Amino acid sequence: MSDSSSRKPRITDRKENIVRRFQDHRSHQIFLMSEPKILICLISRGVHDRVQSSNQKNVQDWFHTRKVPHTVIDGMDPAQREIRNKLFEISGIRGNYPQFFFEFEDGAINFLGNFDKVHDLNETTGLPAEILVQHPELETWDKIFGSVVESFD
């Protein structure tokens, strides 16, 4: 009879790969947070839904108040249809505004999220420093938007 307390926990290769992929993904996310990037806001000036309209206004106010540079793409503007469709393809969400993206220096565009994501980041602003120190994995407004630039020039 063997002593069960002397056995090491069994970690399968599959579990090990999953953990490693998560750690790699997390490291990549942290890198992307600090890399210079342009913030793209996809809105619609012709949106009739009151909630979407209010959300667009709130987010624009937050960005202006905190002096976060951003580029606005109007989904209703026929001249911006091509970029709008590209952003819809990236996010996988059509006709729901606002949506937020980061463009990196290499031209890659990543979907950040919708209003709920930016709202959640806005809520982190008042978190006590002790909480942020205890939970470095928390995404905060400053971590996400701190490296946003107006252009790469």
Order of alpha helices (4+ residues) and beta strands (2+ residues): alpha-beta-alpha-beta-alpha-beta-beta-alpha-alpha-alpha
